Amino acid sequence: MAPDRFLVSIGGRDLELSNLDKLMFPAAGFTKGEVIDYYTRVAPVILPHLADRAVTRIRFPNGVDGVHFFEKNKPGGTPDWVRLETLPVPGSTKSRETIDFVVVDDLPTLVWLANLAALELHTPQWRVGRDPDLLVVDLDPGAPAGLKECSAVAVLMRDRLAEDGVAAYPKTSGKKGMQLCCPISGTQSAETVSAYAKKVAEELAAMVPGSITAKMAKAVRPGKVFIDWSQNAAAKTTVTPYSLRAQEFPTASTPLTWDEVEAVATGEDEARQYRADEVLDRVEEHGDLLADLLEPGPELPAD
């Protein structure tokens, strides 16, 4: 075996790890070994959010400064112990009717993907074979708006959703914006969930038209926060909580408390994304701030 490859046993599975010294985030000196270490240490909180969901990976074989590619289908050489689910792919651009998706239910599979330089993990709002059990909105700021403005919109959206008995839980995107995740009943179609999210987004945009837009057109976004309700479409995925993001430094999609969001919205605290080491510290302090997403929520109100 080459000196940069070695075998490890994780959870009763044998894995070959390679090129652990390769820089994945060159500006931070953050290596593939550190990526694997992060995912191993964050596994207790990320795995419940990955479990039973088809995962789309964004792979960076030569680090964040190199070429990357999206991967939905199982990669070549997939071990026979990795769970695969053959699922239809709504809106596939390659005319495939189905794809063999990877499902990350355990630590060996998570480490295997990390070793493939799958830095980002994205999941749909539904579990395999079921209707959506999450409503997710992406709050995307158009410059010069930023995370501070997203936080203010998040509070407005939280309060509006609460009027319908829907609880919202915030997390950073790990890039420039943030998302709100809401547990729902899992008994309504993606079309129903998406229509409800669009309705609420349009209500807020009408209420504060100078700061919020619910329209996809990029021309109307500068200086506003776009409430992307389309994340609930059957073909869409959202970055999984605790996933790394391919930025200059190894940031991650980080669950927040509402006190933190409000402090950023009012300017009391500085708006920021969190790095991998900080996320691990936060998990040590708070546990999983998104644990309530794992329990069924309410049914959305009918129009």
Backbone as CSV, one residue per row, in Angstrom:
resi,resn,N_x,N_y,N_z,CA_x,CA_y,CA_z,C_x,C_y,C_z
1,MET,0.852,-1.198,0.000,0.000,0.000,0.000,0.885,1.245,0.000
2,ALA,0.492,2.249,-0.782,1.267,3.488,-0.867,1.365,4.134,0.508
3,PRO,2.480,4.865,0.759,2.679,5.449,2.093,1.630,6.495,2.474
4,ASP,0.932,7.075,1.458,-0.079,8.076,1.789,-1.471,7.451,1.906
5,ARG,-1.525,6.102,1.993,-2.792,5.397,2.154,-2.669,4.433,3.325
6,PHE,-3.713,4.330,4.107,-3.687,3.349,5.180,-5.102,2.922,5.533
7,LEU,-5.208,1.740,6.083,-6.504,1.163,6.432,-6.883,1.512,7.857
8,VAL,-8.163,1.805,8.055,-8.692,2.001,9.403,-9.972,1.181,9.516
9,SER,-10.330,0.848,10.728,-11.586,0.155,10.987,-12.480,1.078,11.805
10,ILE,-13.653,1.369,11.271,-14.606,2.268,11.924,-15.953,1.574,11.964
11,GLY,-16.471,1.392,13.154,-17.780,0.774,13.291,-17.873,-0.587,12.636
12,GLY,-16.772,-1.324,12.657,-16.765,-2.650,12.056,-16.578,-2.658,10.553
13,ARG,-16.346,-1.480,9.957,-16.110,-1.376,8.518,-14.659,-0.994,8.258
14,ASP,-14.053,-1.600,7.248,-12.680,-1.276,6.870,-12.697,-0.211,5.787
15,LEU,-11.965,0.878,6.038,-11.873,1.975,5.075,-10.408,2.248,4.763
16,GLU,-10.150,2.617,3.528,-8.818,3.067,3.146,-8.837,4.581,3.034
17,LEU,-8.071,5.239,3.890,-7.961,6.696,3.850,-6.704,7.079,3.084
18,SER,-6.756,8.245,2.417,-5.626,8.622,1.568,-5.383,10.121,1.586
19,ASN,-4.142,10.489,1.306,-3.747,11.900,1.106,-4.245,12.809,2.230
20,LEU,-4.034,12.376,3.464,-4.564,13.138,4.598,-3.898,14.498,4.764
21,ASP,-2.709,14.679,4.190,-2.006,15.961,4.301,-2.388,16.935,3.194
22,LYS,-3.212,16.493,2.243,-3.601,17.380,1.139,-4.412,18.553,1.682
23,LEU,-4.076,19.760,1.226,-4.774,20.951,1.703,-6.136,21.064,1.022
24,MET,-7.173,21.058,1.823,-8.519,21.271,1.318,-8.907,22.750,1.369
25,PHE,-8.449,23.455,2.390,-8.668,24.897,2.539,-7.284,25.534,2.658
26,PRO,-6.629,25.804,1.535,-5.223,26.250,1.574,-4.991,27.496,2.407
27,ALA,-5.909,28.470,2.342,-5.700,29.719,3.084,-5.666,29.488,4.582
28,ALA,-6.317,28.418,5.022,-6.369,28.106,6.456,-5.394,26.993,6.827
29,GLY,-4.714,26.403,5.835,-3.843,25.273,6.118,-4.612,24.064,6.625
30,PHE,-5.869,23.924,6.188,-6.783,22.898,6.694,-6.756,21.711,5.744
31,THR,-6.347,20.565,6.248,-6.084,19.398,5.418,-7.277,18.440,5.325
32,LYS,-7.144,17.456,4.437,-8.194,16.444,4.337,-8.293,15.647,5.632
33,GLY,-7.168,15.421,6.277,-7.215,14.749,7.570,-8.040,15.518,8.580
34,GLU,-7.948,16.845,8.534,-8.737,17.673,9.452,-10.214,17.680,9.063
35,VAL,-10.500,17.586,7.757,-11.896,17.458,7.314,-12.501,16.173,7.877
36,ILE,-11.749,15.070,7.753,-12.227,13.790,8.277,-12.387,13.855,9.794
37,ASP,-11.450,14.500,10.458,-11.532,14.636,11.918,-12.770,15.445,12.308
38,TYR,-13.043,16.537,11.572,-14.221,17.347,11.883,-15.491,16.514,11.747
39,TYR,-15.637,15.834,10.618,-16.865,15.069,10.413,-16.990,13.920,11.416
40,THR,-15.868,13.359,11.821,-15.912,12.298,12.835,-16.400,12.853,14.174
41,ARG,-15.902,14.026,14.532,-16.247,14.606,15.831,-17.650,15.205,15.858
42,VAL,-18.127,15.680,14.701,-19.464,16.275,14.656,-20.528,15.220,14.337
43,ALA,-20.091,13.988,14.107,-21.008,12.909,13.710,-22.218,12.747,14.631
44,PRO,-22.060,12.822,15.961,-23.233,12.599,16.817,-24.388,13.564,16.550
45,VAL,-24.089,14.775,16.062,-25.177,15.725,15.801,-25.545,15.829,14.323
46,ILE,-24.602,15.552,13.421,-24.951,15.652,11.994,-25.662,14.399,11.494
47,LEU,-25.294,13.226,12.014,-25.877,11.987,11.489,-27.399,11.927,11.608
48,PRO,-28.004,12.377,12.711,-29.474,12.349,12.769,-30.138,13.194,11.676
49,HIS,-29.451,14.252,11.217,-30.014,15.105,10.168,-29.765,14.539,8.773
50,LEU,-28.803,13.645,8.654,-28.533,12.972,7.390,-29.335,11.686,7.241
51,ALA,-29.656,11.062,8.357,-30.232,9.716,8.350,-31.501,9.643,7.511
52,ASP,-31.554,8.635,6.673,-32.737,8.326,5.872,-33.038,9.379,4.810
53,ARG,-32.043,10.212,4.493,-32.226,11.217,3.433,-31.175,10.994,2.339
54,ALA,-31.588,11.069,1.101,-30.657,10.961,-0.020,-29.738,12.174,-0.010
55,VAL,-28.442,11.952,-0.074,-27.501,13.059,0.072,-26.841,13.403,-1.263
56,THR,-26.853,14.703,-1.564,-26.090,15.231,-2.704,-24.775,15.760,-2.153
57,ARG,-23.679,15.373,-2.791,-22.366,15.803,-2.333,-21.769,16.824,-3.295
58,ILE,-20.993,17.758,-2.761,-20.167,18.613,-3.611,-18.718,18.268,-3.271
59,ARG,-18.019,17.731,-4.261,-16.676,17.198,-4.037,-15.612,18.150,-4.588
60,PHE,-14.538,18.269,-3.831,-13.417,19.142,-4.172,-12.132,18.324,-4.093
61,PRO,-11.842,17.510,-5.100,-10.704,16.597,-5.021,-9.372,17.281,-4.742
62,ASN,-9.240,18.528,-5.202,-7.992,19.261,-4.997,-8.195,20.505,-4.138
63,GLY,-9.175,20.453,-3.250,-9.404,21.559,-2.336,-10.328,22.621,-2.907
64,VAL,-10.662,23.585,-2.064,-11.683,24.571,-2.434,-11.244,25.493,-3.565
65,ASP,-9.932,25.567,-3.824,-9.454,26.408,-4.923,-9.429,25.660,-6.251
66,GLY,-9.725,24.365,-6.220,-9.683,23.555,-7.429,-11.060,23.302,-8.020
67,VAL,-11.077,22.476,-9.033,-12.339,22.115,-9.698,-13.213,21.320,-8.730
68,HIS,-14.505,21.589,-8.785,-15.436,20.830,-7.941,-16.572,20.294,-8.796
69,PHE,-17.319,19.341,-8.262,-18.465,18.811,-8.993,-19.523,18.308,-8.023
70,PHE,-20.781,18.434,-8.476,-21.924,17.912,-7.722,-22.056,16.429,-8.036
71,GLU,-22.398,15.654,-7.031,-22.550,14.223,-7.229,-23.790,13.744,-6.487
72,LYS,-24.730,13.199,-7.261,-25.924,12.599,-6.682,-25.841,11.080,-6.735
73,ASN,-25.397,10.560,-7.875,-25.323,9.117,-8.055,-24.199,8.524,-7.213
74,LYS,-24.265,7.237,-6.950,-23.192,6.581,-6.197,-21.896,6.695,-6.989
75,PRO,-20.779,6.987,-6.305,-19.502,7.068,-7.017,-18.955,5.678,-7.332
76,GLY,-18.033,5.628,-8.281,-17.378,4.366,-8.587,-16.644,3.847,-7.367
77,GLY,-16.643,2.547,-7.205,-15.937,1.951,-6.075,-16.676,2.048,-4.756
78,THR,-17.973,2.347,-4.797,-18.747,2.432,-3.555,-18.740,1.082,-2.838
79,PRO,-18.351,1.053,-1.562,-18.340,-0.223,-0.823,-19.730,-0.843,-0.761
80,ASP,-19.780,-2.159,-0.678,-21.082,-2.824,-0.691,-21.867,-2.613,0.592
81,TRP,-21.203,-2.081,1.643,-21.920,-1.833,2.893,-22.559,-0.445,2.965
82,VAL,-22.310,0.395,1.962,-22.924,1.728,1.934,-24.386,1.588,1.506
83,ARG,-25.281,2.227,2.255,-26.705,2.159,1.904,-26.982,2.980,0.650
84,LEU,-27.636,2.359,-0.308,-28.049,3.025,-1.533,-29.567,2.940,-1.661
85,GLU,-30.161,3.987,-2.203,-31.591,3.998,-2.481,-31.793,4.465,-3.921
86,THR,-32.488,3.656,-4.697,-32.804,4.024,-6.077,-34.075,4.851,-6.077
87,LEU,-33.930,6.125,-6.443,-35.041,7.072,-6.301,-35.248,7.848,-7.585
88,PRO,-36.487,8.266,-7.844,-36.733,9.144,-8.988,-36.075,10.495,-8.762
89,VAL,-35.714,11.139,-9.833,-35.047,12.438,-9.742,-35.900,13.485,-10.442
90,PRO,-36.730,14.234,-9.696,-37.568,15.265,-10.320,-36.701,16.319,-10.998
91,GLY,-37.039,16.663,-12.220,-36.344,17.746,-12.904,-34.935,17.408,-13.336
92,SER,-34.593,16.129,-13.443,-33.239,15.755,-13.851,-32.909,16.341,-15.213
93,THR,-31.734,16.950,-15.334,-31.312,17.540,-16.608,-30.688,16.493,-17.518
94,LYS,-30.436,15.304,-17.006,-29.788,14.258,-17.800,-30.773,13.162,-18.202
95,SER,-32.062,13.461,-18.058,-33.124,12.541,-18.486,-33.042,11.178,-17.806
96,ARG,-32.440,11.126,-16.630,-32.435,9.879,-15.880,-33.756,9.767,-15.129
97,GLU,-34.336,8.603,-15.145,-35.569,8.418,-14.393,-35.273,8.181,-12.923
98,THR,-34.197,7.478,-12.649,-33.818,7.209,-11.260,-32.305,7.328,-11.106
99,ILE,-31.895,7.482,-9.855,-30.475,7.547,-9.500,-30.277,6.705,-8.254
100,ASP,-29.114,6.074,-8.160,-28.740,5.352,-6.938,-28.090,6.343,-5.978
101,PHE,-28.890,6.851,-5.052,-28.407,7.828,-4.079,-27.713,7.135,-2.903
102,VAL,-26.729,7.814,-2.351,-26.121,7.390,-1.097,-26.960,7.930,0.055
103,VAL,-27.148,7.116,1.080,-27.817,7.548,2.310,-26.822,7.368,3.456
104,VAL,-26.612,8.437,4.209,-25.586,8.427,5.264,-26.254,8.165,6.607
105,ASP,-26.296,6.900,6.978,-26.934,6.510,8.235,-25.926,6.213,9.342
106,ASP,-24.622,6.211,9.020,-23.653,5.782,10.033,-22.310,6.470,9.836
107,LEU,-21.460,6.355,10.852,-20.155,7.005,10.833,-19.249,6.483,9.716
108,PRO,-19.181,5.171,9.452,-18.305,4.724,8.359,-18.636,5.388,7.020
109,THR,-19.931,5.537,6.714,-20.309,6.168,5.452,-19.921,7.641,5.440
110,LEU,-20.093,8.330,6.560,-19.719,9.738,6.666,-18.220,9.916,6.448
111,VAL,-17.412,9.069,7.077,-15.953,9.154,6.921,-15.551,8.802,5.489
112,TRP,-16.200,7.808,4.915,-15.913,7.428,3.533,-16.134,8.614,2.593
113,LEU,-17.240,9.361,2.776,-17.490,10.527,1.933,-16.473,11.637,2.192
114,ALA,-16.111,11.840,3.449,-15.112,12.860,3.767,-13.780,12.534,3.090
115,ASN,-13.437,11.259,3.041,-12.200,10.847,2.393,-12.252,11.072,0.885
116,LEU,-13.455,11.104,0.315,-13.626,11.408,-1.108,-13.649,12.918,-1.371
117,ALA,-13.323,13.696,-0.347,-13.332,15.163,-0.440,-14.727,15.701,-0.733
118,ALA,-15.746,15.011,-0.208,-17.122,15.519,-0.264,-17.272,16.532,0.864
119,LEU,-16.795,17.745,0.613,-16.768,18.754,1.679,-18.169,19.186,2.073
120,GLU,-19.062,19.320,1.081,-20.420,19.796,1.366,-21.427,18.665,1.193
121,LEU,-22.361,18.590,2.142,-23.429,17.595,2.118,-24.773,18.329,2.099
122,HIS,-25.612,17.976,1.134,-26.905,18.637,0.967,-27.999,17.578,0.956
123,THR,-29.095,17.863,1.634,-30.179,16.895,1.767,-31.529,17.537,1.430
124,PRO,-32.488,16.720,0.978,-33.837,17.227,0.698,-34.637,17.360,1.989
125,GLN,-35.839,17.903,1.861,-36.680,18.138,3.043,-37.533,16.913,3.383
126,TRP,-37.226,15.787,2.773,-38.009,14.576,3.007,-37.087,13.391,3.219
127,ARG,-37.607,12.427,3.963,-36.902,11.161,4.136,-37.317,10.201,3.020
128,VAL,-36.491,9.213,2.791,-36.713,8.292,1.682,-38.131,7.712,1.731
129,GLY,-38.851,7.872,0.625,-40.177,7.279,0.498,-41.286,8.008,1.216
130,ARG,-41.003,9.238,1.683,-42.024,9.960,2.455,-42.243,11.354,1.898
131,ASP,-43.305,12.017,2.398,-43.537,13.419,2.081,-42.640,14.286,2.965
132,PRO,-42.507,15.577,2.613,-41.598,16.453,3.382,-41.964,16.517,4.870
133,ASP,-40.942,16.414,5.726,-41.141,16.612,7.163,-40.444,17.881,7.649
134,LEU,-39.932,18.651,6.687,-39.316,19.940,6.993,-39.813,20.995,6.008
135,LEU,-40.028,22.196,6.524,-40.186,23.379,5.689,-38.905,24.191,5.878
136,VAL,-38.282,24.587,4.788,-37.024,25.338,4.876,-37.123,26.571,3.991
137,VAL,-36.707,27.703,4.523,-36.549,28.900,3.700,-35.108,29.364,3.802
138,ASP,-34.591,29.772,2.660,-33.222,30.284,2.580,-33.299,31.803,2.536
139,LEU,-32.573,32.459,3.414,-32.545,33.919,3.448,-31.236,34.361,2.802
140,ASP,-31.357,34.885,1.589,-30.195,35.179,0.749,-30.052,36.690,0.587
141,PRO,-29.013,37.286,1.176,-28.879,38.740,1.106,-28.258,39.211,-0.208
142,GLY,-28.843,40.258,-0.778,-28.247,40.902,-1.940,-27.442,42.098,-1.469
143,ALA,-26.167,42.122,-1.784,-25.296,43.219,-1.328,-25.930,44.571,-1.669
144,PRO,-25.826,45.566,-0.768,-25.002,45.558,0.457,-25.670,44.932,1.678
145,ALA,-26.858,44.360,1.524,-27.451,43.637,2.660,-26.570,42.437,3.003
146,GLY,-26.594,42.036,4.268,-25.760,40.922,4.714,-26.452,40.107,5.786
147,LEU,-25.660,39.448,6.606,-26.205,38.553,7.622,-27.009,39.308,8.677
148,LYS,-26.657,40.550,8.929,-27.419,41.363,9.893,-28.859,41.531,9.402
149,GLU,-29.001,41.864,8.120,-30.334,42.042,7.555,-31.085,40.712,7.494
150,CYS,-30.363,39.639,7.184,-30.990,38.315,7.191,-31.548,37.985,8.572
151,SER,-30.817,38.349,9.597,-31.248,38.055,10.960,-32.536,38.800,11.299
152,ALA,-32.630,40.049,10.844,-33.851,40.822,11.090,-35.048,40.184,10.375
153,VAL,-34.835,39.731,9.146,-35.910,39.071,8.402,-36.263,37.734,9.056
154,ALA,-35.253,37.047,9.568,-35.500,35.768,10.239,-36.448,35.935,11.421
155,VAL,-36.261,36.999,12.187,-37.133,37.247,13.339,-38.566,37.519,12.870
156,LEU,-38.710,38.318,11.803,-40.047,38.570,11.256,-40.704,37.273,10.795
157,MET,-39.914,36.448,10.119,-40.468,35.192,9.601,-40.833,34.245,10.733
158,ARG,-39.975,34.192,11.742,-40.285,33.356,12.924,-41.629,33.729,13.516
159,ASP,-41.845,35.045,13.690,-43.080,35.501,14.322,-44.294,35.228,13.438
160,ARG,-44.117,35.370,12.116,-45.242,35.098,11.206,-45.580,33.601,11.210
161,LEU,-44.588,32.750,11.155,-44.825,31.306,11.170,-45.484,30.877,12.484
162,ALA,-45.071,31.517,13.578,-45.633,31.172,14.883,-47.139,31.414,14.926
163,GLU,-47.616,32.383,14.147,-49.063,32.642,14.091,-49.826,31.422,13.581
164,ASP,-49.157,30.585,12.784,-49.777,29.367,12.272,-49.346,28.132,13.056
165,GLY,-48.711,28.361,14.195,-48.300,27.240,15.025,-47.073,26.507,14.524
166,VAL,-46.298,27.165,13.645,-45.102,26.546,13.062,-43.866,27.121,13.757
167,ALA,-43.048,26.260,14.349,-41.826,26.693,15.034,-40.664,26.709,14.054
168,ALA,-39.865,27.775,14.096,-38.726,27.923,13.190,-37.421,27.881,13.981
169,TYR,-36.426,27.238,13.389,-35.110,27.086,14.020,-34.047,27.618,13.060
170,PRO,-33.203,28.551,13.520,-32.263,29.209,12.616,-30.899,28.528,12.563
171,LYS,-30.270,28.652,11.394,-28.867,28.250,11.240,-28.224,29.135,10.183
172,THR,-26.933,29.334,10.295,-26.223,30.031,9.233,-26.108,29.094,8.039
173,SER,-25.908,29.670,6.868,-25.664,28.850,5.681,-24.211,28.400,5.626
174,GLY,-23.345,29.096,6.364,-21.912,28.848,6.252,-21.278,29.689,5.161
175,LYS,-22.108,30.370,4.377,-21.613,31.271,3.328,-21.981,32.709,3.706
176,LYS,-23.006,33.268,3.047,-23.335,34.668,3.341,-24.683,34.846,4.014
177,GLY,-25.547,33.844,3.948,-26.889,34.004,4.479,-27.214,33.033,5.586
178,MET,-28.489,32.691,5.684,-28.931,31.770,6.723,-30.203,31.071,6.265
179,GLN,-30.588,30.048,7.014,-31.819,29.319,6.731,-32.653,29.186,7.996
180,LEU,-33.964,29.090,7.777,-34.877,28.727,8.850,-35.443,27.352,8.520
181,CYS,-35.410,26.464,9.494,-35.889,25.092,9.323,-37.051,24.866,10.287
182,CYS,-38.125,24.288,9.759,-39.334,24.104,10.561,-39.807,22.654,10.463
183,PRO,-39.942,21.964,11.595,-40.512,20.612,11.536,-41.997,20.684,11.218
184,ILE,-42.441,19.842,10.282,-43.854,19.785,9.928,-44.323,18.325,9.978
185,SER,-45.564,18.099,9.648,-46.183,16.809,9.948,-45.672,15.656,9.103
186,GLY,-45.170,15.948,7.893,-44.769,14.863,7.011,-45.953,14.198,6.327
187,THR,-47.094,14.908,6.287,-48.302,14.339,5.672,-48.785,15.175,4.492
188,GLN,-47.965,16.159,4.059,-48.370,17.046,2.975,-47.328,17.017,1.860
189,SER,-47.762,17.265,0.649,-46.873,17.156,-0.504,-45.888,18.321,-0.558
190,ALA,-44.826,18.123,-1.349,-43.851,19.193,-1.554,-44.516,20.414,-2.172
191,GLU,-45.500,20.194,-3.047,-46.203,21.314,-3.674,-46.967,22.128,-2.639
192,THR,-47.604,21.446,-1.686,-48.347,22.138,-0.630,-47.401,22.934,0.263
193,VAL,-46.293,22.321,0.640,-45.325,23.002,1.516,-44.735,24.206,0.804
194,SER,-44.359,24.025,-0.469,-43.766,25.112,-1.238,-44.748,26.268,-1.410
195,ALA,-46.012,25.949,-1.671,-47.028,26.992,-1.847,-47.213,27.792,-0.555
196,TYR,-47.206,27.098,0.580,-47.345,27.797,1.864,-46.136,28.715,2.115
197,ALA,-44.930,28.186,1.875,-43.729,28.992,2.090,-43.744,30.227,1.181
198,LYS,-44.185,30.050,-0.059,-44.264,31.186,-0.991,-45.255,32.224,-0.490
199,LYS,-46.401,31.775,-0.001,-47.427,32.695,0.494,-46.896,33.550,1.640
200,VAL,-46.210,32.907,2.593,-45.665,33.647,3.737,-44.561,34.606,3.277
201,ALA,-43.709,34.149,2.377,-42.642,35.011,1.866,-43.219,36.244,1.180
202,GLU,-44.261,36.047,0.383,-44.873,37.181,-0.316,-45.565,38.134,0.647
203,GLU,-46.137,37.601,1.717,-46.742,38.468,2.745,-45.689,39.387,3.361
204,LEU,-44.538,38.808,3.718,-43.483,39.600,4.348,-42.897,40.605,3.362
205,ALA,-42.753,40.205,2.097,-42.231,41.123,1.091,-43.179,42.306,0.889
206,ALA,-44.484,42.049,0.954,-45.463,43.130,0.826,-45.447,44.040,2.047
207,MET,-45.120,43.458,3.198,-45.081,44.226,4.444,-43.867,45.150,4.491
208,VAL,-42.709,44.656,4.015,-41.463,45.436,4.060,-40.813,45.397,2.672
209,PRO,-41.435,46.015,1.671,-40.955,45.875,0.293,-39.558,46.461,0.060
210,GLY,-39.149,47.391,0.911,-37.826,47.982,0.729,-36.693,47.091,1.188
211,SER,-37.012,46.078,1.985,-35.968,45.234,2.566,-36.071,43.763,2.184
212,ILE,-37.258,43.332,1.720,-37.492,41.906,1.468,-38.055,41.718,0.071
213,THR,-37.613,40.655,-0.599,-38.233,40.258,-1.849,-38.500,38.759,-1.832
214,ALA,-39.576,38.366,-2.473,-39.882,36.945,-2.642,-39.742,36.545,-4.102
215,LYS,-39.161,37.451,-4.922,-39.011,37.198,-6.351,-37.609,36.656,-6.656
216,MET,-37.560,35.698,-7.564,-36.291,35.049,-7.899,-35.365,35.944,-8.715
217,ALA,-35.910,36.886,-9.471,-35.094,37.690,-10.379,-33.981,38.412,-9.635
218,LYS,-32.745,38.200,-10.090,-31.602,38.793,-9.390,-31.597,40.306,-9.473
219,ALA,-32.248,40.849,-10.492,-32.248,42.300,-10.679,-32.930,43.031,-9.537
220,VAL,-33.848,42.358,-8.830,-34.584,43.032,-7.754,-33.962,42.774,-6.380
221,ARG,-32.863,42.035,-6.333,-32.325,41.621,-5.037,-31.347,42.585,-4.370
222,PRO,-30.601,43.438,-5.089,-29.612,44.281,-4.408,-30.206,45.064,-3.240
223,GLY,-29.549,44.953,-2.093,-29.980,45.664,-0.896,-31.144,45.032,-0.171
224,LYS,-31.628,43.890,-0.678,-32.774,43.223,-0.056,-32.401,41.793,0.340
225,VAL,-33.202,41.223,1.200,-33.076,39.813,1.548,-34.114,39.043,0.741
226,PHE,-33.640,38.104,-0.052,-34.526,37.244,-0.836,-34.929,36.059,0.033
227,ILE,-36.233,35.915,0.268,-36.753,34.741,0.976,-36.995,33.654,-0.066
228,ASP,-36.088,32.715,-0.131,-36.174,31.658,-1.144,-37.062,30.537,-0.625
229,TRP,-38.321,30.597,-1.012,-39.313,29.603,-0.605,-39.207,28.341,-1.452
230,SER,-38.482,28.416,-2.586,-38.428,27.286,-3.521,-37.598,26.123,-2.996
231,GLN,-36.925,26.300,-1.855,-36.147,25.208,-1.264,-37.011,23.990,-0.952
232,ASN,-38.332,24.181,-0.951,-39.234,23.091,-0.591,-39.708,22.274,-1.784
233,ALA,-39.279,22.642,-2.980,-39.626,21.864,-4.166,-38.983,20.487,-4.090
234,ALA,-39.630,19.512,-4.717,-39.164,18.130,-4.619,-37.761,17.948,-5.168
235,ALA,-37.340,18.809,-6.097,-36.027,18.652,-6.719,-34.916,19.381,-5.967
236,LYS,-35.267,20.108,-4.914,-34.282,20.949,-4.232,-33.679,20.252,-3.008
237,THR,-32.464,20.659,-2.691,-31.809,20.253,-1.452,-31.291,21.495,-0.747
238,THR,-30.995,21.352,0.541,-30.440,22.438,1.344,-29.220,21.896,2.079
239,VAL,-28.244,22.751,2.282,-27.051,22.295,2.999,-27.458,21.744,4.365
240,THR,-26.939,20.583,4.688,-27.280,19.894,5.931,-26.682,20.630,7.126
241,PRO,-27.408,20.721,8.242,-26.818,21.331,9.439,-25.465,20.695,9.761
242,TYR,-24.501,21.532,10.094,-23.137,21.155,10.481,-22.240,20.806,9.291
243,SER,-22.784,20.787,8.058,-21.924,20.529,6.902,-20.906,21.649,6.738
244,LEU,-19.701,21.274,6.328,-18.713,22.275,5.929,-19.180,22.975,4.668
245,ARG,-18.633,24.173,4.419,-18.885,24.906,3.190,-17.554,25.229,2.515
246,ALA,-17.587,25.271,1.215,-16.359,25.490,0.440,-16.077,26.978,0.310
247,GLN,-15.604,27.554,1.387,-15.212,28.950,1.432,-13.686,29.031,1.603
248,GLU,-13.167,30.234,1.692,-11.719,30.387,1.897,-11.277,29.676,3.162
249,PHE,-12.087,29.815,4.210,-11.821,29.140,5.479,-12.917,28.097,5.727
250,PRO,-12.639,27.081,6.548,-13.592,25.990,6.729,-14.762,26.355,7.638
251,THR,-15.711,27.130,7.068,-16.934,27.451,7.796,-17.894,26.283,7.687
252,ALA,-18.928,26.307,8.533,-19.938,25.250,8.503,-21.306,25.872,8.719
253,SER,-22.328,25.183,8.247,-23.703,25.619,8.479,-24.032,25.382,9.945
254,THR,-24.212,26.472,10.686,-24.186,26.433,12.143,-25.530,26.770,12.780
255,PRO,-26.114,25.853,13.543,-27.333,26.179,14.286,-27.102,27.329,15.268
256,LEU,-28.111,28.179,15.399,-28.039,29.360,16.261,-29.176,29.331,17.272
257,THR,-29.005,30.111,18.329,-30.124,30.369,19.235,-30.840,31.623,18.754
258,TRP,-32.104,31.765,19.128,-32.825,32.967,18.728,-32.269,34.205,19.435
259,ASP,-31.729,34.037,20.617,-31.076,35.181,21.281,-29.910,35.691,20.435
260,GLU,-29.157,34.765,19.847,-28.032,35.162,18.999,-28.523,35.883,17.747
261,VAL,-29.579,35.367,17.145,-30.122,35.983,15.932,-30.620,37.397,16.234
262,GLU,-31.335,37.545,17.334,-31.859,38.862,17.693,-30.733,39.841,18.005
263,ALA,-29.671,39.357,18.637,-28.546,40.236,18.955,-27.846,40.721,17.684
264,VAL,-27.771,39.880,16.679,-27.191,40.296,15.397,-28.133,41.274,14.694
265,ALA,-29.428,40.993,14.730,-30.407,41.851,14.055,-30.397,43.270,14.605
266,THR,-30.187,43.397,15.909,-30.202,44.724,16.533,-28.833,45.400,16.528
267,GLY,-27.815,44.687,16.052,-26.469,45.247,16.040,-25.721,45.070,17.341
268,GLU,-26.336,44.381,18.294,-25.673,44.150,19.585,-24.465,43.235,19.420
269,ASP,-24.588,42.248,18.528,-23.480,41.343,18.222,-23.120,41.456,16.752
270,GLU,-21.882,41.117,16.449,-21.410,41.172,15.067,-21.933,39.968,14.282
271,ALA,-22.361,40.223,13.047,-22.810,39.131,12.179,-21.602,38.354,11.695
272,ARG,-21.684,37.021,11.758,-20.533,36.219,11.346,-20.944,34.796,11.043
273,GLN,-20.103,34.148,10.253,-20.213,32.715,10.047,-19.218,32.040,10.998
274,TYR,-19.402,30.761,11.266,-18.574,30.043,12.236,-17.712,28.997,11.548
275,ARG,-16.477,28.858,12.059,-15.552,27.867,11.513,-15.724,26.531,12.228
276,ALA,-15.120,25.520,11.609,-15.292,24.143,12.088,-14.966,23.993,13.568
277,ASP,-13.848,24.565,14.016,-13.466,24.397,15.418,-14.468,25.068,16.349
278,GLU,-15.017,26.210,15.903,-16.013,26.909,16.713,-17.315,26.115,16.778
279,VAL,-17.657,25.468,15.673,-18.882,24.658,15.654,-18.763,23.511,16.654
280,LEU,-17.610,22.864,16.685,-17.405,21.776,17.644,-17.510,22.288,19.083
281,ASP,-16.975,23.485,19.336,-17.096,24.079,20.675,-18.558,24.360,21.013
282,ARG,-19.307,24.828,20.015,-20.720,25.138,20.247,-21.519,23.867,20.532
283,VAL,-21.186,22.793,19.831,-21.871,21.526,20.095,-21.582,21.061,21.518
284,GLU,-20.344,21.249,21.935,-19.969,20.889,23.311,-20.798,21.681,24.317
285,GLU,-21.052,22.956,23.991,-21.790,23.833,24.906,-23.300,23.639,24.840
286,HIS,-23.840,23.541,23.618,-25.294,23.566,23.433,-25.908,22.212,23.092
287,GLY,-25.092,21.241,22.691,-25.672,20.045,22.083,-26.200,20.403,20.703
288,ASP,-27.201,19.686,20.230,-27.782,19.961,18.922,-28.941,20.933,19.072
289,LEU,-28.722,22.177,18.662,-29.773,23.193,18.752,-30.935,22.911,17.797
290,LEU,-30.724,21.981,16.865,-31.777,21.642,15.910,-32.392,20.276,16.195
291,ALA,-32.229,19.779,17.395,-32.755,18.451,17.734,-34.262,18.368,17.543
292,ASP,-34.980,19.484,17.721,-36.434,19.457,17.573,-36.875,19.197,16.134
293,LEU,-35.961,19.389,15.173,-36.307,19.095,13.782,-36.525,17.609,13.554
294,LEU,-36.038,16.800,14.468,-36.115,15.347,14.301,-37.460,14.784,14.759
295,GLU,-38.291,15.629,15.343,-39.620,15.215,15.798,-40.687,15.803,14.883
296,PRO,-41.800,15.100,14.693,-42.854,15.621,13.800,-43.393,16.969,14.294
297,GLY,-43.702,17.834,13.368,-44.291,19.130,13.679,-45.749,19.168,13.255
298,PRO,-46.324,20.364,13.152,-47.748,20.494,12.836,-48.013,20.366,11.334
299,GLU,-49.253,20.157,10.997,-49.672,20.246,9.598,-49.826,21.724,9.249
300,LEU,-49.414,22.092,8.046,-49.526,23.477,7.623,-50.987,23.822,7.352
301,PRO,-51.379,25.065,7.612,-52.774,25.441,7.387,-53.118,25.404,5.903
302,ALA,-54.346,25.006,5.617,-54.819,24.993,4.239,-55.117,26.425,3.801
303,ASP,-55.017,26.634,2.486,-55.324,27.978,1.963,-56.786,28.341,2.219
